[in-house]
Amino acid sequence: MSAPAHNSLPYRGDIDGLRAVAVLAVVLYHFGLPLQGGFVGVDIFFVISGFLIGGILWREYDATGRINLRNFYIRRFRRLAPAFFTMLLVTTALGWVILLPFEFREYGKAVIASTVYLSNLLFFRQAGYFDTASEDKPLLHTWSLAVEEQFYIFLPLLLIGLARWRWGLIGTLVACWAASLVACVLLTPVSHTAAFYLFPFRAWELLSGVLLAIWGHTRGSNWRGHPALSSVGIVMVSASIWFTPAGPLFPGLLALPPVLGTLLLLSSGTRDNPVNRMLTMPSMRFFGLISYSLYLWHWPVYTLASALRGAMGLPESLIWMALSVGLGWLSWRFVEQPVRHARHLTGRAVFGGMAVASVAALVVGFALFTRDGLPDRFGPQARVHIAASGDFLQDWSRCRIADSGPLDGLEVCPIGPDGPPRLLVWGDSHVRAMKEGLDVAAHEAEVPGLILWRAGCAPLFGLRKVESAATPAQDTACTRANKQIRQALPTLDSLDSVLLIGRWSYYATGEGVGLNAHDRIALFPTDRPTSTGTQQPQLLAKAARATVEELGRHVDHVHVLRQPPEIPLYNSRFAAREAAHAGLPLAAPAQIESSVPAAAIVLRGTLSDSPWVPLADEGRITFLDTWPYFCADGLCSAVQQGQGQYFDNNHLTNSAAIRIRHVLRPVFAPLLAEVSMHGASDG
């Protein structure tokens, strides 16, 4: 990641050792070794980069009063571009063989974004419930390179813009540092993904290194410092690597220890002490020298190996990690070094080569994106599951966050024609999966509707949940949203019907099944701080009855969609990979099953249905049965008529939602009858 010092700066082996600490922390963390905060290696890199680049630019500015942008960018291109484009070429070739079309299409977007130094913006915008997992993004690691490249634009231009005002320039750098730090700390609790990915909130880390370099240069520092500073620095860095928790609290204040620790180590890096002797060991300097190439290669190796092999144990992870080190060394030895030290390579040739490589990468990325990841690479058996794996993207442009009224702060999504909503569809992520079918059915019936959904949040009153796949804040938001919907019902005068959709088996049993059996959810009454001792199925049934009674006081019709049968060992992406990789060396053995005997899931089906069957028998609800659309002759299947119907083992695809929309006829029939009667009386 960080470039080595320009020739005008003396070589410091301790910095290579510090690079080694950073890159090894990141690599070990990504390959699953128990370094809870290994990702802070990126923060260490940022500080080193700021220190070196800031030092180079400040020395030039101090000596000449100006910055030669052309020479600066030639050095950057020589250092960074060859290894990057080599990695991109190899990763694209392997992606052609390994990545599914949906993944390859998204990879094409990442190729474009990383080539123009905007991949951090891309990955920030991609965060979402059904987004591709991080291990499916071979270029995810380029977000940090984009931050550094944006820094390489920001800092020289700032120095040039304020070159005539030396102390004003320093004051501006300090002000930018302080503003970035404060913004990072304040934004992290609100949007930690923005604080994590975006340059303005990471700039303070790079500027910390810049300001240290300026301070040292103006004082004529020999960077000998004091042994205690090195000791404190290595303790702070090590503790950050071992103990910093990933998640919504980072970066924020948690990024301060690794940054401060790195500054302390840099400030005392040339003194002979135990810490610096450790950092300058040959093995540490080796990893420091190859750190940029190792960083470039390790993540594509991990992601592509995971796509080919599936989950990896520690022994296999070590093998792939060793391959990453080997590729990093080869890249450093035969790509980085030759180009960087090629005397015959003129500045014009460097810019020309950079332009050609960039245009080629943009063309490839554009082709992959516009041609949907080239699905024709694979045979018909794989394409069934490939189509299902990409059949969940939807148009949510009509959705908005209500900023007034009883639903203030909730995301509301209209379906059907415009107009006051007659139907409220309320539920969890199964509503999201059914959205296209709901929208088509509402348009066909010419009935305006409204969707309210929240992942992992049962559409029931009087319950709170604690879920393994959610944060405490998300659990609390679920309870608050359901309470707000309850309070809003009397004011939603246009509503005639409510349709409840949810993964009822999950709430009844408290756990997932098959491929997501590790997921857990516990339900509790909202009016009691602890459990009542009631079993979860009974608690769910009680909440279901209370919710239906409450809804019945405000609308004429309450409908409940029977949860489609779960196919425990099915996942469209995994199934597509198994079919696409069949016959490839090292391909993982097949584990996916696209069908299940109905008898094998009858218990979960019974628990799923049990809260609703008595209410249907009493005429309080209409229970809409989805099972006949997926089960026949005692077998339930994720593939119907040669078309994939499930995204994972419980969420339907858009095609399936549209195909089964006729199950919703009882929802719209009474609304159509009312429209007809109103029309007759008006005439």
Secondary structure, 3 states (H helix, E strand, C coil): CCCCCCCCCCCCHHHHHHHHHHHHHHHHHHCCCCCCCHHHHHHHHHHHHHHHHHHHHHHHHHHHCCCCHHHHHHHHHHHHHHHHHHHHHHHHHHHHHHCCHHHHHHHHHHHHHHHCCCHHHHHHHCCCCCCCCHHHCCCCCHHHHHHHHHHHHHHHHHHHHCCCCHHHHHHHHHHHHHHHHHHHHHHCCCCHHHHHHCHHHHHHHHHHHHHHHHHHHHHCCCCCCCHHHHHHHHHHHHHHHHHCCCCCCCCHHHHHHHHHHHHHHHHCCCCCCHHHHHHCCHHHHHHHHCHHHHHHHHHHHHHHHHHHHCCCCHHHHHHHHHHHHHHHHHHHHHHHHHHHCCCCCCHHHHHHHHHHHHHHHHHHHHHHHHCCCCHHHCCHHHHHHHHHHHCCCCCCCCCEECCCCCCCCCEEEEECCCCCCCEEEEECHHHHHHHHHHHHHHHHHCCCEEEEECCCCCCCCCEEEEECCCCHHHHHHHHHHHHHHHHHHHHCCCCCEEEEECCHHHHHHCECCHHHCCCEEEEEECCCCCCCCCCHHHHHHHHHHHHHHHHHCCCCEEEEECCCCCCCCCCHHHHHHHHHCCCCCCCCCCCCCCEEEHHHHHHHHHHHHCCCHHHHHCCCCEEECCHHHCEECCEEECEECCEECECCCCCECHHHHHHCHHHHHHHHHHHHHHHHHHHHHHC
